[in-house]
Amino acid sequence: MIEYFEKNLKSLTERGVDVTSPLNNFTIKYNMLIDGYYHKFFAGNLIYRFLQQEDMSKLITSINKMGNNLIVQYETWPDLGGVYLKCKKVDFVYQLNTVELINKFDNTDAYLDHVIKNVLDFSREIYPCYFNDWNSWNVEIQEDLSWIVIDLDDMFQWNRVRITD
């Protein structure tokens, strides 16, 4: 799988695309489910800038800490602006803001406190990276009410990091 993505990424440079240039604003996203794992590939000039300036291993560790070891393998191509992730398939038990989930709490305030706590805990853990796409289909909520953020590509884009800069 890695070879497939690497070949696609290298074809960009063979065609003369300069991933280092902010003028070549492009993003490539692949998500494939094969043998119970999601294979995710992201590439682009914002990812190139991220890989030049951020610690990918730290971010992967943070995502795995907050997401039950979601990412089982990763590869980066810093000189080409590419990231590959092999992620466990996680099934929804609950989705954000559904009656089924809200009913797991004593009242709406308790539910909202739980949501805010999870957003803050995740945000603190991945800082200085940033995630703000808290849609119900981007967070897999488990039976024990723990959260697994599955929409990862925004965290690897340079314009989504260093929110205080």
One Martini backbone bead per residue (centre of mass of N, CA, C, O) as a GRO file, in nm:
protein
  165
    1MET     BB    1   0.058   0.062  -0.022
    2ILE     BB    2   0.292   0.260   0.004
    3GLU     BB    3   0.390   0.235  -0.290
    4TYR     BB    4   0.141   0.356  -0.421
    5PHE     BB    5   0.163   0.640  -0.294
    6GLU     BB    6   0.453   0.701  -0.373
    7LYS     BB    7   0.405   0.695  -0.677
    8ASN     BB    8   0.197   0.926  -0.685
    9LEU     BB    9   0.383   1.141  -0.562
   10LYS     BB   10   0.621   1.122  -0.771
   11SER     BB   11   0.451   1.208  -1.020
   12LEU     BB   12   0.445   1.505  -0.956
   13THR     BB   13   0.749   1.568  -0.992
   14GLU     BB   14   0.763   1.455  -1.283
   15ARG     BB   15   0.548   1.695  -1.369
   16GLY     BB   16   0.658   1.964  -1.196
   17VAL     BB   17   0.563   1.975  -0.907
   18ASP     BB   18   0.595   2.220  -0.649
   19VAL     BB   19   0.557   2.158  -0.310
   20THR     BB   20   0.717   2.420  -0.191
   21SER     BB   21   0.503   2.598  -0.318
   22PRO     BB   22   0.245   2.822  -0.240
   23LEU     BB   23   0.131   2.832  -0.542
   24ASN     BB   24   0.082   2.510  -0.506
   25ASN     BB   25  -0.234   2.459  -0.435
   26PHE     BB   26  -0.270   2.137  -0.289
   27THR     BB   27  -0.479   1.832  -0.252
   28ILE     BB   28  -0.450   1.495  -0.131
   29LYS     BB   29  -0.699   1.224  -0.100
   30TYR     BB   30  -0.698   0.904   0.063
   31ASN     BB   31  -0.953   0.642   0.126
   32MET     BB   32  -0.909   0.302   0.242
   33LEU     BB   33  -1.073  -0.014   0.273
   34ILE     BB   34  -0.858  -0.281   0.400
   35ASP     BB   35  -0.872  -0.541   0.597
   36GLY     BB   36  -0.981  -0.343   0.846
   37TYR     BB   37  -0.829  -0.088   0.717
   38TYR     BB   38  -0.728   0.237   0.703
   39HIS     BB   39  -0.605   0.409   0.418
   40LYS     BB   40  -0.418   0.709   0.446
   41PHE     BB   41  -0.374   0.991   0.218
   42PHE     BB   42  -0.161   1.285   0.220
   43ALA     BB   43  -0.124   1.584   0.011
   44GLY     BB   44   0.080   1.888   0.003
   45ASN     BB   45   0.188   2.204   0.075
   46LEU     BB   46   0.085   2.206   0.374
   47ILE     BB   47   0.221   1.936   0.447
   48TYR     BB   48   0.503   2.015   0.384
   49ARG     BB   49   0.522   2.240   0.597
   50PHE     BB   50   0.464   2.064   0.837
   51LEU     BB   51   0.708   1.859   0.800
   52GLN     BB   52   0.927   2.092   0.839
   53GLN     BB   53   0.804   2.199   1.149
   54GLU     BB   54   0.701   1.925   1.267
   55ASP     BB   55   0.618   1.656   1.497
   56MET     BB   56   0.489   1.366   1.400
   57SER     BB   57   0.533   1.167   1.636
   58LYS     BB   58   0.384   1.338   1.847
   59LEU     BB   59   0.109   1.341   1.709
   60ILE     BB   60   0.064   1.037   1.696
   61THR     BB   61   0.080   0.989   1.999
   62SER     BB   62  -0.162   1.173   2.070
   63ILE     BB   63  -0.377   1.032   1.904
   64ASN     BB   64  -0.340   0.753   2.039
   65LYS     BB   65  -0.401   0.838   2.329
   66MET     BB   66  -0.703   0.949   2.245
   67GLY     BB   67  -0.756   0.678   2.022
   68ASN     BB   68  -0.685   0.379   2.084
   69ASN     BB   69  -0.462   0.326   1.873
   70LEU     BB   70  -0.542   0.397   1.570
   71ILE     BB   71  -0.244   0.414   1.476
   72VAL     BB   72  -0.029   0.154   1.331
   73GLN     BB   73   0.082   0.331   1.083
   74TYR     BB   74   0.354   0.531   0.934
   75GLU     BB   75   0.431   0.776   0.670
   76THR     BB   76   0.683   0.995   0.531
   77TRP     BB   77   0.734   1.281   0.286
   78PRO     BB   78   0.888   1.569   0.328
   79ASP     BB   79   0.989   1.638   0.025
   80LEU     BB   80   0.665   1.579  -0.087
   81GLY     BB   81   0.411   1.607   0.110
   82GLY     BB   82   0.358   1.319   0.273
   83VAL     BB   83   0.093   1.101   0.419
   84TYR     BB   84   0.069   0.788   0.596
   85LEU     BB   85  -0.214   0.584   0.717
   86LYS     BB   86  -0.280   0.320   0.949
   87CYS     BB   87  -0.612   0.233   1.047
   88LYS     BB   88  -0.838   0.149   1.248
   89LYS     BB   89  -1.144   0.020   1.260
   90VAL     BB   90  -1.423   0.218   1.359
   91ASP     BB   91  -1.720   0.206   1.534
   92PHE     BB   92  -2.014   0.324   1.588
   93VAL     BB   93  -2.222   0.391   1.869
   94TYR     BB   94  -2.206   0.705   1.875
   95GLN     BB   95  -2.333   1.030   1.813
   96LEU     BB   96  -2.331   1.340   1.801
   97ASN     BB   97  -2.628   1.484   1.905
   98THR     BB   98  -2.790   1.242   2.000
   99VAL     BB   99  -3.032   1.095   2.174
  100GLU     BB  100  -2.874   0.843   2.264
  101LEU     BB  101  -2.644   1.005   2.397
  102ILE     BB  102  -2.789   1.210   2.579
  103ASN     BB  103  -2.939   0.975   2.748
  104LYS     BB  104  -2.662   0.897   2.909
  105PHE     BB  105  -2.751   1.147   3.067
  106ASP     BB  106  -2.906   1.335   3.308
  107ASN     BB  107  -2.840   1.594   3.123
  108THR     BB  108  -2.755   1.842   2.912
  109ASP     BB  109  -2.522   1.961   3.081
  110ALA     BB  110  -2.364   1.696   3.111
  111TYR     BB  111  -2.319   1.659   2.811
  112LEU     BB  112  -2.173   1.928   2.752
  113ASP     BB  113  -1.940   1.880   2.945
  114HIS     BB  114  -1.834   1.630   2.798
  115VAL     BB  115  -1.776   1.762   2.528
  116ILE     BB  116  -1.585   1.986   2.624
  117LYS     BB  117  -1.376   1.804   2.755
  118ASN     BB  118  -1.297   1.646   2.494
  119VAL     BB  119  -1.207   1.885   2.326
  120LEU     BB  120  -0.990   1.991   2.524
  121ASP     BB  121  -0.820   1.735   2.558
  122PHE     BB  122  -0.746   1.702   2.261
  123SER     BB  123  -0.627   1.985   2.212
  124ARG     BB  124  -0.400   1.964   2.421
  125GLU     BB  125  -0.258   1.710   2.307
  126ILE     BB  126  -0.204   1.836   1.999
  127TYR     BB  127  -0.051   2.058   2.077
  128PRO     BB  128  -0.013   2.290   1.820
  129CYS     BB  129  -0.226   2.160   1.699
  130TYR     BB  130  -0.538   2.141   1.497
  131PHE     BB  131  -0.900   2.099   1.567
  132ASN     BB  132  -1.249   2.178   1.416
  133ASP     BB  133  -1.417   1.903   1.308
  134TRP     BB  134  -1.699   1.844   1.509
  135ASN     BB  135  -1.843   1.618   1.367
  136SER     BB  136  -2.025   1.330   1.391
  137TRP     BB  137  -1.836   1.180   1.156
  138ASN     BB  138  -1.540   1.242   1.321
  139VAL     BB  139  -1.664   1.088   1.581
  140GLU     BB  140  -1.607   0.804   1.778
  141ILE     BB  141  -1.838   0.670   1.999
  142GLN     BB  142  -1.830   0.476   2.268
  143GLU     BB  143  -1.967   0.293   2.515
  144ASP     BB  144  -1.773   0.454   2.735
  145LEU     BB  145  -1.761   0.757   2.592
  146SER     BB  146  -1.534   0.754   2.416
  147TRP     BB  147  -1.303   0.908   2.191
  148ILE     BB  148  -1.257   0.904   1.820
  149VAL     BB  149  -1.064   1.058   1.599
  150ILE     BB  150  -1.086   1.019   1.227
  151ASP     BB  151  -1.029   1.313   1.121
  152LEU     BB  152  -0.688   1.395   1.032
  153ASP     BB  153  -0.583   1.592   0.800
  154ASP     BB  154  -0.591   1.881   0.933
  155MET     BB  155  -0.343   1.828   1.134
  156PHE     BB  156  -0.129   1.823   0.864
  157GLN     BB  157  -0.176   2.129   0.829
  158TRP     BB  158  -0.013   2.422   0.855
  159ASN     BB  159  -0.275   2.611   0.892
  160ARG     BB  160  -0.349   2.420   1.168
  161VAL     BB  161  -0.106   2.538   1.307
  162ARG     BB  162  -0.018   2.757   1.525
  163ILE     BB  163  -0.266   2.936   1.649
  164THR     BB  164  -0.078   3.172   1.787
  165ASP     BB  165   0.068   3.305   1.523
   0.00000   0.00000   0.00000
